[in-house]
Amino acid sequence: MSTVSDAAYQAPGLVYETEHHHDHFSPQKSYMGFWIFMMSDLIIFGLFFATYGTMLGKPSIAGGPGPKEAFELSGAAWETVALLLSTFTFGLASLAMKYDMGKQKILTWMGVTLFLGLCFLGLELREFVTMFHEGHVPQRSGFLSAFFGLVPLHGLHVTSGSIWLIIMMIRIATGPIDELTKSRVARLALFWHFLDLIWVGIFSIVYLGGLA
């Protein structure tokens, strides 16, 4: 029977263990702390979304390019495809770990996830280079400053997630898949899926909303 203190640390998310283990390490406490971190991160993104929304008017564009002139929807669409596929492949890696399908399958799906994440970053970097080449730089207007505050912030998070993914792949390849490793991968999965949801908001509000 679970105690009150055990229940207090229950948090949503993918749990790899089929049974509860009462040892020194508590995955549920780690999950709870990570959820708090992600909620604080969500507040930061919310502030950047709000700033971007207030900069869509003509005074903030200041005679410069607006969304229709600055954005290329096809590039953003391919970025979306890459990131959506990456969250799917990470889910397959998580299932392979949960059901002990072997290191090879786990590393394969994590490798595909990393490749798709790097494809997303490459497409996004190409978009930024094109915008800079055309003179659509942050100092051009308040609108572009807000854009380059929000979208690269998400890209920085994807970069951090990719580095974390590489570290975990090395950890899995060189050591045992113990409870601590499973907990770290579970938190990385939550982080990666969170970034996918944030990007859906960016694509819908910044790109589709700006070109409507």
Secondary structure, 3 states (H helix, E strand, C coil): CCCHHHHHCCCCCCCCCCCCCCCCCCHHHHHHHHHHHHHHHHHHHHHHHHHHHHCCCHHHHCCCCCHHHHCCHHHHHHHHHHHHHHHHHHHHHHHHHHCCCCHHHHHHHHHHHHHHHHHHHHHHHHHHHHHHHCCCCHHHCHHHHHHHHHHHHHHHHHHHHHHHHHHHHHHHHHCCCCHHHHHHHHHHHHHHHHHHHHHHHHHHHHHHHHHC
